[in-house]
């Protein structure tokens, strides 16, 4: 009887340990797709992006890049699916030890924005809770076709060389097309590197199924 209890206890501990490890892995969830302002919009959430090692690296002065890639695909039966639109954007995260805040720079082809988060909860809400993201105009989609959305997220510490590229662009010295393209190339490169990545795919939908 004692042996059975001991074995059962070990199994319970193993299950608990597995659940703990599993729960710490990044998880990307597509929450909803809808039509707003004549655009296909998506809400999604990234869970467990900032684990202990990542936060420790940021707090120790190593800037980190969180990147998203959002793609709209046409679902084509008996043929290769076709990409309708791809959007890449990133957030550079650094820690200001003087003010004890997380500094965030949004990086995209058509915008540069800055933000601050006083704690990890605010940082997660700012970067991981993505609402009303406009993927593409509704006019880019065919009412007789079917579509789905894929989203990738990747997080990676920046090397000294990459930090210079990002800082140059954010400082206004990278507004020319060549440097802007180089920065977007940096974001794309992240998804082909050894950065920690996670991906989500929506169900197939038709335009008529989208709510306003």
C-alpha positions in Angstrom: 0.0 0.0 0.0 2.8 2.4 0.9 4.6 1.6 -2.3 1.5 2.4 -4.3 1.1 5.7 -2.5 4.8 6.5 -3.1 4.5 5.7 -6.9 1.3 7.7 -7.1 3.0 10.6 -5.4 5.9 10.5 -7.8 3.5 10.4 -10.8 1.6 13.4 -9.4 4.9 15.3 -8.9 5.9 14.4 -12.5 2.6 15.6 -13.9 2.8 18.8 -11.8 6.4 19.5 -13.0 5.4 18.9 -16.6 2.5 21.2 -16.3 4.7 23.9 -14.7 7.3 23.6 -17.5 4.6 23.6 -20.2 2.9 26.7 -18.7 6.1 28.7 -18.9 6.4 28.3 -22.7 5.3 31.2 -24.9 1.7 30.8 -26.2 0.1 32.9 -28.9 -3.6 33.0 -29.2 -5.8 34.7 -31.9 -8.8 36.0 -30.0 -11.0 37.4 -32.8 -11.2 38.5 -36.4 -13.6 41.3 -37.5 -14.3 44.1 -40.0 -13.6 47.5 -38.6 -13.2 50.7 -40.6 -13.2 48.6 -43.7 -10.1 46.6 -42.6 -9.7 43.1 -41.5 -8.7 43.4 -37.9 -7.4 40.9 -35.4 -7.0 40.8 -31.7 -4.3 38.5 -30.3 -2.5 37.8 -27.1 1.1 36.5 -26.4 1.5 34.7 -23.1 4.7 33.9 -21.2 6.9 36.1 -23.5 8.9 37.5 -20.7 10.2 34.6 -18.7 12.8 35.0 -16.0 15.8 34.7 -18.2 14.5 37.3 -20.7 13.7 39.8 -17.9 17.0 39.3 -16.3 18.8 40.0 -19.5 16.8 43.2 -20.1 17.4 44.4 -16.5 21.1 43.7 -16.9 21.2 46.2 -19.8 20.8 44.0 -22.9 18.1 45.4 -25.2 15.7 42.9 -26.5 13.5 42.8 -29.6 10.0 41.4 -29.6 8.8 41.0 -33.2 5.4 40.1 -34.8 4.7 38.9 -38.3 1.0 39.0 -39.3 0.0 37.4 -42.6 -3.3 37.1 -44.4 -3.6 34.0 -46.6 -6.0 33.0 -49.3 -7.0 29.4 -48.7 -6.9 27.7 -52.2 -8.2 24.2 -52.5 -6.0 21.8 -54.5 -3.3 24.5 -54.9 -0.7 26.4 -52.9 -2.2 29.0 -50.5 -1.4 32.6 -51.4 -0.2 35.4 -49.2 -2.4 38.4 -49.5 -0.6 40.7 -47.1 2.4 40.5 -44.7 3.1 43.0 -41.9 6.2 42.9 -39.8 6.7 45.1 -36.7 8.8 45.0 -33.6 9.3 46.5 -30.1 12.8 47.3 -28.8 12.8 46.9 -25.0 15.4 48.4 -22.7 15.6 49.0 -19.0 16.3 52.5 -17.5 18.0 51.8 -14.2 17.9 55.5 -13.3 14.2 55.8 -13.5 13.5 52.1 -12.9 11.2 51.8 -16.0 11.1 49.7 -19.1 11.6 51.9 -22.3 9.9 50.7 -25.4 10.4 51.8 -29.0 7.9 50.6 -31.6 9.5 49.8 -34.9 7.6 49.6 -38.2 8.0 50.7 -41.7 5.7 53.7 -41.4 6.0 54.7 -37.8 8.2 55.2 -34.8 6.6 55.3 -31.4 7.9 55.3 -27.8 6.4 54.2 -24.6 7.3 53.4 -21.0 6.2 50.7 -18.5 6.8 51.0 -14.8 6.4 47.3 -14.1 6.3 43.9 -15.9 2.4 43.9 -15.8 2.3 47.1 -17.7 5.0 45.9 -20.1 3.0 42.8 -20.9 -0.2 44.7 -21.4 1.6 47.2 -23.7 3.4 44.6 -25.9 1.5 41.3 -25.6 -2.1 42.4 -25.7 -2.6 43.4 -29.3 -6.0 44.9 -30.1 -7.5 46.1 -33.4 -4.5 45.3 -35.5 -5.3 46.2 -39.1 -4.1 43.4 -41.4 -5.3 44.7 -44.7 -8.2 46.6 -46.4 -11.3 44.6 -46.9 -11.1 45.6 -50.6 -8.0 43.4 -50.9 -10.1 40.4 -50.2 -12.5 38.5 -52.6 -16.0 37.8 -51.3 -16.0 34.5 -53.1 -12.7 33.3 -51.5 -11.7 31.9 -48.1 -9.0 33.2 -45.9 -7.0 32.6 -42.7 -4.5 34.6 -40.6 -1.2 33.4 -39.3 0.8 35.3 -36.6 4.3 34.7 -35.5 6.1 36.1 -32.5 9.8 36.0 -31.8 11.9 37.4 -28.9 15.6 37.8 -29.1 18.4 39.8 -27.3 20.1 42.2 -29.6 23.8 42.0 -30.5 25.9 45.2 -30.4 25.8 45.4 -34.2 22.0 45.1 -34.3 21.6 47.7 -31.5 23.5 50.2 -33.7 21.2 49.5 -36.6 18.1 50.0 -34.5 19.3 53.1 -32.7 20.3 54.7 -36.0 16.9 54.2 -37.4 15.1 55.3 -34.2 17.4 58.4 -34.1 16.1 59.6 -37.4 19.2 58.7 -39.3 17.6 55.8 -41.0 14.6 57.4 -42.8 16.0 56.7 -46.2 14.5 53.7 -48.0 17.7 51.7 -47.9 18.0 51.9 -44.1 14.3 51.4 -43.6 14.4 48.3 -45.7 17.5 47.1 -43.8 15.6 47.4 -40.5 12.6 45.5 -41.8 15.1 42.9 -43.0 16.3 42.7 -39.5 12.8 41.9 -38.3 12.4 39.2 -41.0 15.8 37.8 -40.1 14.6 37.2 -36.6 12.1 34.7 -37.8 14.8 32.7 -39.6 17.3 32.8 -36.7 17.5 30.8 -33.4 15.2 33.3 -31.6 12.5 31.9 -29.4 9.4 31.7 -31.6 5.7 30.8 -31.4 3.0 30.8 -34.1 -0.8 30.8 -34.3 -3.2 30.2 -37.1 -6.9 31.2 -37.3 -9.7 29.1 -38.6 -10.6 29.5 -42.3 -13.2 32.2 -42.8 -15.2 34.1 -45.5 -15.8 37.8 -45.6 -19.5 37.3 -44.8 -18.6 35.7 -41.5 -16.8 38.7 -40.2 -18.6 40.9 -37.7 -18.5 44.6 -37.6 
